[in-house]
Amino acid sequence: MSADLRDILMRMGHGDGLAAADRTFPSHRTAAQTTTGRVVDRPGLCTHDGIALICTALPLDAFVPAGALFLQVDGPGGQGGVRDWSTRTGAR
């Protein structure tokens, strides 16, 4: 885990949000609207593995309906959407 990512995670508290995204996400534009204004690149690490790494250092909030969300890839007929990550991975 990079020092930048660890620093951001250490500054987070209950109710704070984090976006783990692929290269097509507008990361710099989104980061400009955050407290830190920083984008942390994780070259060579897919989004799924990046989230798994983050969850080793920052547990998901269990007192909210969905501690983490992910966008499902659109399939035939546009069946994508937002899903609860914690129920998908057993992360709680």
KOLGU-4560 file (N, C-alpha, C; in nm, 3 decimals, padded with zeros to 5 digits):
<recs>
<n_xx: 00.086 n_yy: -00.117 n_zz: 00.000 ca_xx: 00.000 ca_yy: 00.000 ca_zz: 00.000 c_xx: 00.091 c_yy: 00.124 c_zz: 00.000 mol: A seq: 1 type: MET>
<n_xx: 00.059 n_yy: 00.217 n_zz: -00.087 ca_xx: 00.142 ca_yy: 00.338 ca_zz: -00.097 c_xx: 00.123 c_yy: 00.428 c_zz: 00.024 mol: A seq: 2 type: SER>
<n_xx: 00.222 n_yy: 00.512 n_zz: 00.049 ca_xx: 00.214 ca_yy: 00.606 ca_zz: 00.161 c_xx: 00.098 c_yy: 00.704 c_zz: 00.142 mol: A seq: 3 type: ALA>
<n_xx: 00.074 n_yy: 00.748 n_zz: 00.017 ca_xx: -00.037 ca_yy: 00.840 ca_zz: -00.009 c_xx: -00.171 c_yy: 00.777 c_zz: 00.026 mol: A seq: 4 type: ASP>
<n_xx: -00.191 n_yy: 00.652 n_zz: -00.016 ca_xx: -00.317 ca_yy: 00.585 ca_zz: 00.013 c_xx: -00.332 c_yy: 00.564 c_zz: 00.163 mol: A seq: 5 type: LEU>
<n_xx: -00.226 n_yy: 00.520 n_zz: 00.229 ca_xx: -00.232 ca_yy: 00.498 ca_zz: 00.374 c_xx: -00.265 c_yy: 00.629 c_zz: 00.447 mol: A seq: 6 type: ARG>
<n_xx: -00.207 n_yy: 00.740 n_zz: 00.403 ca_xx: -00.233 ca_yy: 00.869 ca_zz: 00.465 c_xx: -00.381 c_yy: 00.907 c_zz: 00.452 mol: A seq: 7 type: ASP>
<n_xx: -00.436 n_yy: 00.890 n_zz: 00.333 ca_xx: -00.577 ca_yy: 00.923 ca_zz: 00.312 c_xx: -00.666 c_yy: 00.835 c_zz: 00.400 mol: A seq: 8 type: ILE>
<n_xx: -00.637 n_yy: 00.705 n_zz: 00.405 ca_xx: -00.718 ca_yy: 00.614 ca_zz: 00.486 c_xx: -00.710 c_yy: 00.650 c_zz: 00.635 mol: A seq: 9 type: LEU>
<n_xx: -00.591 n_yy: 00.690 n_zz: 00.681 ca_xx: -00.574 ca_yy: 00.725 ca_zz: 00.822 c_xx: -00.652 c_yy: 00.850 c_zz: 00.859 mol: A seq: 10 type: MET>
<n_xx: -00.677 n_yy: 00.938 n_zz: 00.764 ca_xx: -00.750 ca_yy: 01.062 ca_zz: 00.790 c_xx: -00.901 c_yy: 01.044 c_zz: 00.781 mol: A seq: 11 type: ARG>
<n_xx: -00.945 n_yy: 00.929 n_zz: 00.731 ca_xx: -01.088 ca_yy: 00.906 ca_zz: 00.712 c_xx: -01.155 c_yy: 00.865 c_zz: 00.843 mol: A seq: 12 type: MET>
<n_xx: -01.282 n_yy: 00.899 n_zz: 00.852 ca_xx: -01.362 ca_yy: 00.860 ca_zz: 00.968 c_xx: -01.499 c_yy: 00.811 c_zz: 00.923 mol: A seq: 13 type: GLY>
<n_xx: -01.585 n_yy: 00.784 n_zz: 01.019 ca_xx: -01.719 ca_yy: 00.736 ca_zz: 00.987 c_xx: -01.791 c_yy: 00.835 c_zz: 00.897 mol: A seq: 14 type: HIS>
<n_xx: -01.853 n_yy: 00.783 n_zz: 00.794 ca_xx: -01.930 ca_yy: 00.866 ca_zz: 00.702 c_xx: -01.850 c_yy: 00.923 c_zz: 00.587 mol: A seq: 15 type: GLY>
<n_xx: -01.716 n_yy: 00.911 n_zz: 00.591 ca_xx: -01.635 ca_yy: 00.959 ca_zz: 00.479 c_xx: -01.643 c_yy: 00.860 c_zz: 00.364 mol: A seq: 16 type: ASP>
<n_xx: -01.620 n_yy: 00.908 n_zz: 00.244 ca_xx: -01.628 ca_yy: 00.824 ca_zz: 00.125 c_xx: -01.496 c_yy: 00.817 c_zz: 00.051 mol: A seq: 17 type: GLY>
<n_xx: -01.480 n_yy: 00.711 n_zz: -00.025 ca_xx: -01.360 ca_yy: 00.688 ca_zz: -00.104 c_xx: -01.403 c_yy: 00.627 c_zz: -00.236 mol: A seq: 18 type: LEU>
<n_xx: -01.349 n_yy: 00.674 n_zz: -00.346 ca_xx: -01.381 ca_yy: 00.617 ca_zz: -00.477 c_xx: -01.262 c_yy: 00.537 c_zz: -00.527 mol: A seq: 19 type: ALA>
<n_xx: -01.282 n_yy: 00.409 n_zz: -00.552 ca_xx: -01.182 ca_yy: 00.325 ca_zz: -00.616 c_xx: -01.232 c_yy: 00.302 c_zz: -00.758 mol: A seq: 20 type: ALA>
<n_xx: -01.159 n_yy: 00.351 n_zz: -00.855 ca_xx: -01.212 ca_yy: 00.354 ca_zz: -00.991 c_xx: -01.109 c_yy: 00.310 c_zz: -01.093 mol: A seq: 21 type: ALA>
<n_xx: -01.158 n_yy: 00.276 n_zz: -01.211 ca_xx: -01.068 ca_yy: 00.241 ca_zz: -01.320 c_xx: -01.028 c_yy: 00.368 c_zz: -01.396 mol: A seq: 22 type: ASP>
<n_xx: -00.951 n_yy: 00.351 n_zz: -01.500 ca_xx: -00.896 ca_yy: 00.465 ca_zz: -01.575 c_xx: -01.001 c_yy: 00.549 c_zz: -01.647 mol: A seq: 23 type: ARG>
<n_xx: -01.120 n_yy: 00.495 n_zz: -01.669 ca_xx: -01.221 ca_yy: 00.572 ca_zz: -01.741 c_xx: -01.300 c_yy: 00.666 c_zz: -01.650 mol: A seq: 24 type: THR>
<n_xx: -01.282 n_yy: 00.654 n_zz: -01.519 ca_xx: -01.351 ca_yy: 00.740 ca_zz: -01.423 c_xx: -01.282 c_yy: 00.877 c_zz: -01.420 mol: A seq: 25 type: PHE>
<n_xx: -01.358 n_yy: 00.986 n_zz: -01.410 ca_xx: -01.297 ca_yy: 01.120 ca_zz: -01.406 c_xx: -01.235 c_yy: 01.150 c_zz: -01.268 mol: A seq: 26 type: PRO>
<n_xx: -01.129 n_yy: 01.080 n_zz: -01.235 ca_xx: -01.069 ca_yy: 01.087 ca_zz: -01.101 c_xx: -01.020 c_yy: 01.226 c_zz: -01.062 mol: A seq: 27 type: SER>
<n_xx: -00.949 n_yy: 01.292 n_zz: -01.151 ca_xx: -00.892 ca_yy: 01.423 ca_zz: -01.116 c_xx: -01.002 c_yy: 01.527 c_zz: -01.095 mol: A seq: 28 type: HIS>
<n_xx: -01.104 n_yy: 01.524 n_zz: -01.178 ca_xx: -01.216 ca_yy: 01.617 ca_zz: -01.163 c_xx: -01.290 c_yy: 01.589 c_zz: -01.032 mol: A seq: 29 type: ARG>
<n_xx: -01.310 n_yy: 01.462 n_zz: -01.000 ca_xx: -01.378 ca_yy: 01.425 ca_zz: -00.876 c_xx: -01.293 c_yy: 01.460 c_zz: -00.755 mol: A seq: 30 type: THR>
<n_xx: -01.163 n_yy: 01.429 n_zz: -00.760 ca_xx: -01.073 ca_yy: 01.457 ca_zz: -00.648 c_xx: -01.065 c_yy: 01.605 c_zz: -00.617 mol: A seq: 31 type: ALA>
<n_xx: -01.077 n_yy: 01.688 n_zz: -00.718 ca_xx: -01.070 ca_yy: 01.833 ca_zz: -00.698 c_xx: -01.181 c_yy: 01.883 c_zz: -00.606 mol: A seq: 32 type: ALA>
<n_xx: -01.287 n_yy: 01.805 n_zz: -00.591 ca_xx: -01.401 ca_yy: 01.844 ca_zz: -00.508 c_xx: -01.397 c_yy: 01.780 c_zz: -00.369 mol: A seq: 33 type: GLN>
<n_xx: -01.285 n_yy: 01.713 n_zz: -00.336 ca_xx: -01.275 ca_yy: 01.644 ca_zz: -00.208 c_xx: -01.189 c_yy: 01.721 c_zz: -00.109 mol: A seq: 34 type: THR>
<n_xx: -01.183 n_yy: 01.672 n_zz: 00.014 ca_xx: -01.103 ca_yy: 01.735 ca_zz: 00.118 c_xx: -00.955 c_yy: 01.735 c_zz: 00.084 mol: A seq: 35 type: THR>
<n_xx: -00.903 n_yy: 01.623 n_zz: 00.034 ca_xx: -00.759 ca_yy: 01.613 ca_zz: 00.005 c_xx: -00.724 c_yy: 01.664 c_zz: -00.134 mol: A seq: 36 type: THR>
<n_xx: -00.817 n_yy: 01.652 n_zz: -00.228 ca_xx: -00.789 ca_yy: 01.692 ca_zz: -00.365 c_xx: -00.692 c_yy: 01.601 c_zz: -00.437 mol: A seq: 37 type: GLY>
<n_xx: -00.666 n_yy: 01.484 n_zz: -00.379 ca_xx: -00.562 ca_yy: 01.395 ca_zz: -00.432 c_xx: -00.621 c_yy: 01.273 c_zz: -00.503 mol: A seq: 38 type: ARG>
<n_xx: -00.550 n_yy: 01.230 n_zz: -00.607 ca_xx: -00.576 ca_yy: 01.104 ca_zz: -00.674 c_xx: -00.458 c_yy: 01.013 c_zz: -00.641 mol: A seq: 39 type: VAL>
<n_xx: -00.486 n_yy: 00.890 n_zz: -00.599 ca_xx: -00.381 ca_yy: 00.793 ca_zz: -00.571 c_xx: -00.387 c_yy: 00.687 c_zz: -00.679 mol: A seq: 40 type: VAL>
<n_xx: -00.287 n_yy: 00.685 n_zz: -00.766 ca_xx: -00.281 ca_yy: 00.582 ca_zz: -00.870 c_xx: -00.231 c_yy: 00.452 c_zz: -00.810 mol: A seq: 41 type: ASP>
<n_xx: -00.281 n_yy: 00.341 n_zz: -00.863 ca_xx: -00.235 ca_yy: 00.209 ca_zz: -00.821 c_xx: -00.200 c_yy: 00.130 c_zz: -00.946 mol: A seq: 42 type: ARG>
<n_xx: -00.089 n_yy: 00.165 n_zz: -01.013 ca_xx: -00.055 ca_yy: 00.096 ca_zz: -01.137 c_xx: -00.035 c_yy: -00.054 c_zz: -01.116 mol: A seq: 43 type: PRO>
<n_xx: -00.089 n_yy: -00.131 n_zz: -01.208 ca_xx: -00.074 ca_yy: -00.276 ca_zz: -01.202 c_xx: -00.171 c_yy: -00.345 c_zz: -01.107 mol: A seq: 44 type: GLY>
<n_xx: -00.261 n_yy: -00.270 n_zz: -01.046 ca_xx: -00.356 ca_yy: -00.328 ca_zz: -00.951 c_xx: -00.497 c_yy: -00.302 c_zz: -01.002 mol: A seq: 45 type: LEU>
<n_xx: -00.574 n_yy: -00.409 n_zz: -01.024 ca_xx: -00.711 ca_yy: -00.390 ca_zz: -01.072 c_xx: -00.797 c_yy: -00.332 c_zz: -00.959 mol: A seq: 46 type: CYS>
<n_xx: -00.910 n_yy: -00.277 n_zz: -00.996 ca_xx: -00.997 ca_yy: -00.211 ca_zz: -00.898 c_xx: -01.040 c_yy: -00.308 c_zz: -00.788 mol: A seq: 47 type: THR>
<n_xx: -01.077 n_yy: -00.429 n_zz: -00.825 ca_xx: -01.121 ca_yy: -00.529 ca_zz: -00.726 c_xx: -01.011 c_yy: -00.555 c_zz: -00.623 mol: A seq: 48 type: HIS>
<n_xx: -00.888 n_yy: -00.578 n_zz: -00.669 ca_xx: -00.778 ca_yy: -00.604 ca_zz: -00.576 c_xx: -00.743 c_yy: -00.480 c_zz: -00.494 mol: A seq: 49 type: ASP>
<n_xx: -00.759 n_yy: -00.362 n_zz: -00.554 ca_xx: -00.736 ca_yy: -00.238 ca_zz: -00.481 c_xx: -00.833 c_yy: -00.222 c_zz: -00.366 mol: A seq: 50 type: GLY>
<n_xx: -00.959 n_yy: -00.253 n_zz: -00.392 ca_xx: -01.061 ca_yy: -00.244 ca_zz: -00.287 c_xx: -01.033 c_yy: -00.346 c_zz: -00.177 mol: A seq: 51 type: ILE>
<n_xx: -00.994 n_yy: -00.466 n_zz: -00.215 ca_xx: -00.960 ca_yy: -00.568 ca_zz: -00.115 c_xx: -00.845 c_yy: -00.521 c_zz: -00.027 mol: A seq: 52 type: ALA>
<n_xx: -00.745 n_yy: -00.456 n_zz: -00.088 ca_xx: -00.633 ca_yy: -00.401 ca_zz: -00.012 c_xx: -00.680 c_yy: -00.292 c_zz: 00.084 mol: A seq: 53 type: LEU>
<n_xx: -00.763 n_yy: -00.203 n_zz: 00.036 ca_xx: -00.816 ca_yy: -00.095 ca_zz: 00.120 c_xx: -00.893 c_yy: -00.152 c_zz: 00.239 mol: A seq: 54 type: ILE>
<n_xx: -00.971 n_yy: -00.256 n_zz: 00.216 ca_xx: -01.052 ca_yy: -00.316 ca_zz: 00.324 c_xx: -00.967 c_yy: -00.383 c_zz: 00.431 mol: A seq: 55 type: CYS>
<n_xx: -00.840 n_yy: -00.416 n_zz: 00.401 ca_xx: -00.753 ca_yy: -00.471 ca_zz: 00.505 c_xx: -00.712 c_yy: -00.364 c_zz: 00.605 mol: A seq: 56 type: THR>
<n_xx: -00.712 n_yy: -00.237 n_zz: 00.561 ca_xx: -00.670 ca_yy: -00.127 ca_zz: 00.648 c_xx: -00.787 c_yy: -00.046 c_zz: 00.702 mol: A seq: 57 type: ALA>
<n_xx: -00.898 n_yy: -00.046 n_zz: 00.631 ca_xx: -01.012 ca_yy: 00.036 ca_zz: 00.670 c_xx: -01.139 c_yy: -00.048 c_zz: 00.662 mol: A seq: 58 type: LEU>
<n_xx: -01.187 n_yy: -00.098 n_zz: 00.775 ca_xx: -01.308 ca_yy: -00.181 ca_zz: 00.773 c_xx: -01.429 c_yy: -00.101 c_zz: 00.724 mol: A seq: 59 type: PRO>
<n_xx: -01.520 n_yy: -00.169 n_zz: 00.660 ca_xx: -01.643 ca_yy: -00.105 ca_zz: 00.614 c_xx: -01.735 c_yy: -00.078 c_zz: 00.732 mol: A seq: 60 type: LEU>
<n_xx: -01.803 n_yy: 00.036 n_zz: 00.728 ca_xx: -01.902 ca_yy: 00.066 ca_zz: 00.832 c_xx: -02.013 c_yy: -00.037 c_zz: 00.826 mol: A seq: 61 type: ASP>
<n_xx: -02.045 n_yy: -00.097 n_zz: 00.940 ca_xx: -02.150 ca_yy: -00.198 ca_zz: 00.945 c_xx: -02.284 c_yy: -00.139 c_zz: 00.989 mol: A seq: 62 type: ALA>
<n_xx: -02.286 n_yy: -00.014 n_zz: 01.032 ca_xx: -02.409 ca_yy: 00.045 ca_zz: 01.084 c_xx: -02.485 c_yy: 00.124 c_zz: 00.979 mol: A seq: 63 type: PHE>
<n_xx: -02.442 n_yy: 00.116 n_zz: 00.855 ca_xx: -02.513 ca_yy: 00.182 ca_zz: 00.744 c_xx: -02.568 c_yy: 00.075 c_zz: 00.651 mol: A seq: 64 type: VAL>
<n_xx: -02.672 n_yy: 00.104 n_zz: 00.575 ca_xx: -02.731 ca_yy: 00.002 ca_zz: 00.488 c_xx: -02.632 c_yy: -00.063 c_zz: 00.392 mol: A seq: 65 type: PRO>
<n_xx: -02.541 n_yy: 00.015 n_zz: 00.335 ca_xx: -02.440 ca_yy: -00.040 ca_zz: 00.244 c_xx: -02.308 c_yy: 00.030 c_zz: 00.272 mol: A seq: 66 type: ALA>
<n_xx: -02.214 n_yy: -00.043 n_zz: 00.330 ca_xx: -02.084 ca_yy: 00.015 ca_zz: 00.365 c_xx: -01.999 c_yy: 00.048 c_zz: 00.244 mol: A seq: 67 type: GLY>
<n_xx: -02.028 n_yy: -00.015 n_zz: 00.133 ca_xx: -01.955 ca_yy: 00.011 ca_zz: 00.009 c_xx: -02.045 c_yy: -00.023 c_zz: -00.109 mol: A seq: 68 type: ALA>
<n_xx: -02.032 n_yy: 00.054 n_zz: -00.213 ca_xx: -02.111 ca_yy: 00.032 ca_zz: -00.334 c_xx: -02.018 c_yy: 00.017 c_zz: -00.454 mol: A seq: 69 type: LEU>
<n_xx: -02.063 n_yy: -00.057 n_zz: -00.554 ca_xx: -01.987 ca_yy: -00.065 ca_zz: -00.678 c_xx: -02.083 c_yy: -00.058 c_zz: -00.795 mol: A seq: 70 type: PHE>
<n_xx: -02.032 n_yy: -00.010 n_zz: -00.907 ca_xx: -02.112 ca_yy: -00.005 ca_zz: -01.029 c_xx: -02.094 c_yy: -00.135 c_zz: -01.103 mol: A seq: 71 type: LEU>
<n_xx: -02.203 n_yy: -00.197 n_zz: -01.137 ca_xx: -02.200 ca_yy: -00.321 ca_zz: -01.215 c_xx: -02.182 c_yy: -00.285 c_zz: -01.362 mol: A seq: 72 type: GLN>
<n_xx: -02.099 n_yy: -00.361 n_zz: -01.431 ca_xx: -02.079 ca_yy: -00.339 ca_zz: -01.574 c_xx: -02.210 c_yy: -00.363 c_zz: -01.646 mol: A seq: 73 type: VAL>
<n_xx: -02.242 n_yy: -00.273 n_zz: -01.738 ca_xx: -02.364 ca_yy: -00.290 ca_zz: -01.817 c_xx: -02.356 c_yy: -00.418 c_zz: -01.898 mol: A seq: 74 type: ASP>
<n_xx: -02.463 n_yy: -00.494 n_zz: -01.895 ca_xx: -02.472 ca_yy: -00.616 ca_zz: -01.973 c_xx: -02.575 c_yy: -00.600 c_zz: -02.082 mol: A seq: 75 type: GLY>
<n_xx: -02.617 n_yy: -00.710 n_zz: -02.140 ca_xx: -02.720 ca_yy: -00.704 ca_zz: -02.243 c_xx: -02.845 c_yy: -00.633 c_zz: -02.190 mol: A seq: 76 type: PRO>
<n_xx: -02.893 n_yy: -00.539 n_zz: -02.265 ca_xx: -03.013 ca_yy: -00.467 ca_zz: -02.223 c_xx: -02.986 c_yy: -00.362 c_zz: -02.116 mol: A seq: 77 type: GLY>
<n_xx: -02.858 n_yy: -00.328 n_zz: -02.092 ca_xx: -02.826 ca_yy: -00.225 ca_zz: -01.994 c_xx: -02.860 c_yy: -00.264 c_zz: -01.852 mol: A seq: 78 type: GLY>
<n_xx: -02.822 n_yy: -00.384 n_zz: -01.810 ca_xx: -02.857 ca_yy: -00.434 ca_zz: -01.678 c_xx: -02.759 c_yy: -00.394 c_zz: -01.569 mol: A seq: 79 type: GLN>
<n_xx: -02.677 n_yy: -00.294 n_zz: -01.593 ca_xx: -02.582 ca_yy: -00.248 ca_zz: -01.491 c_xx: -02.654 c_yy: -00.175 c_zz: -01.380 mol: A seq: 80 type: GLY>
<n_xx: -02.579 n_yy: -00.121 n_zz: -01.289 ca_xx: -02.638 ca_yy: -00.045 ca_zz: -01.179 c_xx: -02.547 c_yy: -00.047 c_zz: -01.059 mol: A seq: 81 type: GLY>
<n_xx: -02.593 n_yy: 00.009 n_zz: -00.949 ca_xx: -02.516 ca_yy: 00.015 ca_zz: -00.826 c_xx: -02.551 c_yy: -00.105 c_zz: -00.740 mol: A seq: 82 type: VAL>
<n_xx: -02.448 n_yy: -00.171 n_zz: -00.687 ca_xx: -02.468 ca_yy: -00.289 ca_zz: -00.603 c_xx: -02.397 c_yy: -00.268 c_zz: -00.469 mol: A seq: 83 type: ARG>
<n_xx: -02.439 n_yy: -00.340 n_zz: -00.366 ca_xx: -02.377 ca_yy: -00.335 ca_zz: -00.234 c_xx: -02.254 c_yy: -00.425 c_zz: -00.234 mol: A seq: 84 type: ASP>
<n_xx: -02.136 n_yy: -00.366 n_zz: -00.223 ca_xx: -02.010 ca_yy: -00.441 ca_zz: -00.227 c_xx: -02.000 c_yy: -00.537 c_zz: -00.109 mol: A seq: 85 type: TRP>
<n_xx: -02.043 n_yy: -00.496 n_zz: 00.010 ca_xx: -02.024 ca_yy: -00.578 ca_zz: 00.129 c_xx: -02.099 c_yy: -00.710 c_zz: 00.122 mol: A seq: 86 type: SER>
<n_xx: -02.213 n_yy: -00.715 n_zz: 00.056 ca_xx: -02.284 ca_yy: -00.842 ca_zz: 00.043 c_xx: -02.220 c_yy: -00.929 c_zz: -00.064 mol: A seq: 87 type: THR>
<n_xx: -02.151 n_yy: -00.868 n_zz: -00.158 ca_xx: -02.085 ca_yy: -00.943 ca_zz: -00.265 c_xx: -01.959 c_yy: -01.012 c_zz: -00.214 mol: A seq: 88 type: ARG>
<n_xx: -01.887 n_yy: -00.949 n_zz: -00.123 ca_xx: -01.758 ca_yy: -00.999 ca_zz: -00.081 c_xx: -01.756 c_yy: -01.059 c_zz: 00.058 mol: A seq: 89 type: THR>
<n_xx: -01.863 n_yy: -01.042 n_zz: 00.134 ca_xx: -01.862 ca_yy: -01.086 ca_zz: 00.273 c_xx: -01.767 c_yy: -01.002 c_zz: 00.358 mol: A seq: 90 type: GLY>
<n_xx: -01.749 n_yy: -00.876 n_zz: 00.320 ca_xx: -01.649 ca_yy: -00.790 ca_zz: 00.383 c_xx: -01.687 c_yy: -00.745 c_zz: 00.524 mol: A seq: 91 type: ALA>
<n_xx: -01.809 n_yy: -00.764 n_zz: 00.564 ca_xx: -01.849 ca_yy: -00.716 ca_zz: 00.698 c_xx: -01.818 c_yy: -00.817 c_zz: 00.804 mol: A seq: 92 type: ARG>
</recs>
